[in-house]
Amino acid sequence: MHTQGPVPLDDDDYVKRAFEVQLVKEVQAGKWVLLLGPRQHGKTSAFLRLRDSLSKHSTKTALVDLQRTPPFTSYAQLVTWFGKMVAAALDHAIEIAETDDLSTALAAALPAGNTPVVILIDEASSISNNEWRNSFYGQLRSIANDRAIAKEGDIARRLRFVFAGTFRPERLVAEANSPFNTCERIETSDLTIADITKLAGDAGLTDPSAAAAAIHDVVGGQPFLIQKLILEAVGEDDELGAIGRAIGTLQEGGGDHITNLFRKVTSDDTLVSIVSGLVGREKIPFEAGNEDQRYLVVLGLLRRDKGALYFRNRLYADVAALSAQVVKVEVIDRQRAVLFPLDLDAFIRITSVELQEIAHGAQRGAVAAYQSGSNRLALAGFGTAMEAVLIDFLNRQSPADLLTAANRAKNKGKYFLATDPATWTLADLMRGSRGLLNQGDVDIPENLREWRNLIHPGVAVKKYISDEDLTPEVAVAGSQLRIILRDLP
């Protein structure tokens, strides 16, 4: 089993899938390809095998992982580094002068001649600078456009590109600059139950068929989770019991795989709306042209089949149903709710960089505390995040509106300044913000203020509730913060 990084070429346990055959076919036909799929779904492993297959047919390849891009201070440094990576992968010893023109860098990187070269770009969304990313892919688009008129030996005639990652092509780059809409689009595919049975047998499990059935019933054909669950059973007397216990941990939101998948969803209101609409239902209609639905398929949470969308497996459906950030808290039965950290993008409306970082860090800390069983700490963290969000909101108001908000304050401690919301208590921040909002715009209930104070022993003992029994309050607090992030202007 191999659950970290790409599977080595000499690993006998590797299971080849249909999308890999299609990938090789399209590249050998001279096409540019966009390979999309969930993280930990075999894209990089497929790249290694594509290179191996092409090399056997005397086609030179260069693999560049943009996730490994060093920090640069200029776009020219990025372009030059990329050219050097291509040259090194092609064993072409040449010095590339710094340039901000990608065609120039690639022309220098390629060995002389007319033979085709395939450049594979892994983690294609990893250029974080928006301007540089648009320039980089815009220059690649120009190369793609020149293919039809390129002369023998021109790089536009020789180059083929394969891009891979987990992203929205239509949002990553401005459409006019995008090479992705000139590509053949291929999506990764799951393992079959026959594949799982083979992997379980190769791992030495005593009853590979039974193990495969138990795993497939919960995680479907998700390659990473399949191998993880098989490894849990290796060496155990009760193999099915070990698999069941590991599944239980995953259903409670345990492990980086579940966290990294669901934080992408819970940080985006539109994605939450789609997923919550599927909870408790077998399927929902797939809408042609719906980029958000399609992205959920790319992320791996959903699958598309015959004009409908389904959860990719029962595990993801179970986690979604228990997530207070996906469904209404009252829908969750008495089981422990699942919470996930939010991406920084969820706090994008906070204009202060400092307050944005404080709110983001406090929410992540609250989730970490909750996952560790410390509910009081989690409530304190959610309260801090809420406080940062409301301070920023009030700081953005006109002097007249801020005075209106200050007049709604009741606590007004000795450090209270009407012109500085950072000196207000959380309760007054809530009251003041409500005073500026139309009824129904956003709900800012004050119960989180009371719950946050439970971190103080003197307050907690007055009306004592055990830390463990505060689980529902944490779920509600997490949902309240998400609602305010969504609705606060």
C-alpha positions, 0 to 999 in steps of 0.5 A: 500500500502507498498512501503518501505521494505518488506510487513508484513505477516498480510497485506491483500493487499499483492498479491502472485505471481507465482514465490513464489509458485515455490520457496516454491516447490523447497525448500521443495524438498530439493534444493538450490535456487538462487532467482534473480530479480530487487530491489523493486520487492518483493524478501524480502517479498517472503522470509518472506512468505517462512519462514512462509510456512516452519515453518508451516511444522516444517522446521526451517529457518534462514534469514540473510541479508548481507546488514546489515553486520557490518564492520570487519577487518578480514574474521574470524569475518565475518564468526563468525558473520554469524554463530551467526546470524544463531544461533540466528535466530534458537533460539539456545543459543550457544557461537561460537568461532571465526573461518575462517571456515564456516562449523565449524561456521554453525555446531556450529550454528545448533541445535543438530539433523537431521532435515533440516534447510533452510538458506536464504541469502538476498542481497547476493552480499553485501560482498564488499571484493573480497577475503572474498566474494570468500572464503565465497561462496567457502566454501558454494560450498564445503558444496554443493559438500558434499551433495551427500556423507554426513552422517546423521546429517552432516550439508551438509545433513541438510542444504538448502540455498536460495540466493536472490539479484540483481546481476550477479552470474557469476561475483560475485564469481569465477566459481569454487567457486560458489554455484550458479551454483548448484542452481535452478534459479528462477526469480521474476515475475510482477503483472497482471492487475487483481492484479493491479485492486485488489490493486487499489480497496483495496486502495479505488479508485473510479474506480479501473479498469480505474486506473489499466489500466492507470497504467499498460499501462505505468509501466506494472506489476512493483510492486513498481511503481504500488503501488507508483502510486496508492498511488498518487491517494488516496484521490485525486478528479481527481485520473487519473490526479494524476496518470498522473502527477506522471507518468510525473515525472517518465518519466523525471527521477524523483525518486530514483527508476528510478535513481538507475535502470538507473545508473547501465546501464549508468555506463556500456558501454556494457549495454548502447550498448544493451539498445541503440540498443533497443531504438525506436525498438519493440524488439531485439533478445535474445542471448543464453549465453549473460550474459549482456542481462540476467543481464538487465532482472535481473535488471528489465529494460528488459523482455524476451519473446519467444526469444526476449528482450523488454523494461519491460514497456513503462516508461523505454523505454521513459526514455531510449529514453530521456537519453543522456547517452543512445542515441546520443544527436541529437536523443533526440528531444526538450524534456529535456534530462534525466541524471543519476549519474554514479557508481564509477566503471565507473571511474575505469581507473583513477588510482589516488584514490583522482582524482577518487573520485573527478571525481566521486563526480563532475559527481554526483554533476553535475547531481544533479545540472541539476536535480535541474534546475541549468545548469551552475552549472552542466556544471561546475561539468562536467568540473571538472570531465573532468579535473580530468580524464585528469590530471590522464591520463597525470600523467600516461605518460612517461616523454618524452610523458608528454613533448610532451603534454606540448608542445601542451599547449597554455595558460601556465599561471604563475603557469604552470609546464610542469611536473605537469598537475595539474597546467594546464588549462582545455584547455591545458589538452585537447590539451595535451591529444589530442597530445598523441592520434592517430586521431580517438582514442577519441574525446576531444572537447573544447566546455565543457571548454567554457561552464564551464566558464559560471559559472563566471558572467563576462563571462556569460553576454558577450554572455548571454544565460539563465540558462534554455536554457543551457539544451542541452549543459548539455546533450552534456557535460554529453555525452562527459564525458562518451565517454572520460571515455569509450575511453581514454586509 
